[in-house]
Amino acid sequence: MKDQKLKWVGVYCGSRDGAKPSYREAAHAFGRELAKNGLSLVYGGAQSGLMGAVADGVLEGGQAVTGVLPHGLARAEFAHPRLTTLHLTESMHERKAKMESLSDAFVALPGGFGTLDELFEILTWAQVGLHSKPVGLLNVGGYWDPLEAQIRMGFDEGFIPPTLKTTLVVEKTPAALIARLLAHAPPPSAIKWIQRE
């Protein structure tokens, strides 16, 4: 794509397959769609669950995959064996910071506590002006419907600034989500982060 700003997409998702085959299928399809659009992957580095499925999809499509793993999780059976690049970090906090620095956009697929943690941290960083990168949610089979409802309540009840309503892009299919991320201009941060001199 001409003038494409996005090259690397950071993906947060489960290291388990979930209860339905559709979750793994969607993760693999998302990886293939990333590769189809000339995009490479930054993710948590695992070979299991949706993490492994999205990495496989990107690799099958001929694009690069960068894994970011804390030393404590870097066991042979955990790490994906075909990573293009592997970064090892000292902590989970360092892992999230490294993924942010390597990624031009972020997407959450279905997942659990870790996925929610990563998604909300990257949204919070956008809110306070630490980055201005697109953030997306792939809502597979309505998995994220309750989360969308909770976020709407946050806006309705005045806890999330209305200027941030377009910060999170939500779609049901990989193609639609990637198309919107490529065209998305995130809103200005709601709070100015002041760097120390």
N, C-alpha and C positions, 0 to 999 in steps of 0.2 A: 504494500500500500504506500502511496506517495506521502511524504511528509509525516509518516507515522511516528508519533512520539513514544508510543509504547513498544517496548522490546521484551521486557521481562515481567511476568505476572506472578505475584506472590499468591499462593493458594493455601488456605487453611481448611482442613477437613479431617474426618475421622481416620484413626488407624485401625478401625474395625469396619466390617462390611455393612453393618446395620441389619435390620430385620427383613428387609425386602431386597430382592435382586436388582430392582430399579435404581437403587442408590449407587451400587457399583457400576452399573451400566451407564448412568448419567455421568459419573466421574470420569470413566474412560472416554465417553463421547466428548466431554468438556476438554480433556487433554488433546484429543484428535482435532477439535475445533480450534484450540490454541495454535497447534502446529499448522493447520490449514491457513491461518491468518498470519503466519510467519512469526509467531510469538513463542518465547521460551518460558520455562517454568522455574520458579523458586519455591521450594516447599520444605517440609520438615524432614525429608530424607528417607522415610520408611518405605519398605517394600510391601507392607501389609495393608489391608483395608482399602478405603477410598484413596488414601495417600499413594499406595502402589498403583492403583488403577489409573489415576490421573497422570502419574509419571509414565506408565506404560503407553498411554495414549499419545503423549507428547513425543516420546522416543520413537514410537512406530511412525509418527508423522515426520520424522527427520529433524526435529528441533532439539535444542540443548535442555538439559535438566540439571539444576543446581540444588543439592540438598544441604540443609543446615541442621546439624545435630549437636546436642550437648554431649560431652564426653560420657556422661552417665548413661546415655541411651545408645551409644555407638557400638553395640554388639553386632557381630557378623549376621545374626539372624534377623536383626532389626533393620539395618541399613539396606537400601536398594542396591543390588549388585551392579547395575548398569548406569549409575550416575555419571554425568559428564564432569561434574565438579562436586566435591564434598568439602564443606567448611565445618570444622569442629569448634564448638564454643565451650566456655567454662560453665555456663549456667543457662537456664531457660530465659532469663531476662536478656542475656547477651544474644541468645538465639533470635529472639523477636526483633531486637535492634538490628541485627545483621540482615535478617530477611527484609526489614523495612528499607535498609540502605541499598539493597540489591534490586529491589522491585520498583517498577514504574506504575503499577496498579495492584489492587488486592481483591481477591474473591474468596468468599466462604461457601463451601459446599456443605452438605449435611455432616454433622459431627457432634461431639459432646462438650465437656467442660473446657478442654484445651482450645477447641475451635471458637467457642463463645468468648473465651478470654482474649484470644488473638484478635477476633473481629472487633470487640469493644475497645481494646487498647488502640487499635489503628484508627477507629472512629474518634476516640478521645483525642488522639494526637492531631487529627484533622481539625477538631473543634478548637484546639488551643493554638493552631498555626504551626505545628511542628512538621507538617507536610501538606501538600495540596494535590495529592494523587487520587485518582478514581478508586472507589470502593464498591464492590458488587456482591450480590447475594444470589446464588442459584437456588431457587425455591423448587426443589424436586418433590413432586407429588404432594405439595402443601406442607412439607416438613417445617418450613419457616413461617407458616401462617401465624401461629401464636406469638412468635417474636415480632413479626410485623405489627400485630395488634398492640403489643406492649410498647413498641416504639411510637406508634400513633398516640397512645395514651400519654406518653412522655411529652409529646408536642401539645396535645390538648390540655394537659394539666399544667403547662408552663414550665416544665423542668428542662426541656430541650429548646434552645432558641429557634424560632421559626425560620430564620435565615439558613438553617442547616437541613431543611426539608429535602433538598436535592442531593445531599451528601452521599446517601446510600442508594445505589441503583439495584433494583430487584427485577429479575426475569425468571421465567420458567424453563427456558431452553438455552443450551450453550450458545447457539448462533445469535439469538436475540440479545443475550447478555453481553457477549463480546462486541457486537456491533454498537451497543450503547456505550460501553466503556471506551471504545475507540473514539467516539464522538463527544464524550462527556467532558464538561468543564465544571469541576467542583466549585461550590460557592466559597466566598471568602470565609476565613475562620471567624468564629464568634468571639474569640478572646485572643489578644495579642500576647504571645510568649516573648518576654523580654530577656535577651541574652545578656549575661554579665560581661562587663568590660574587662 
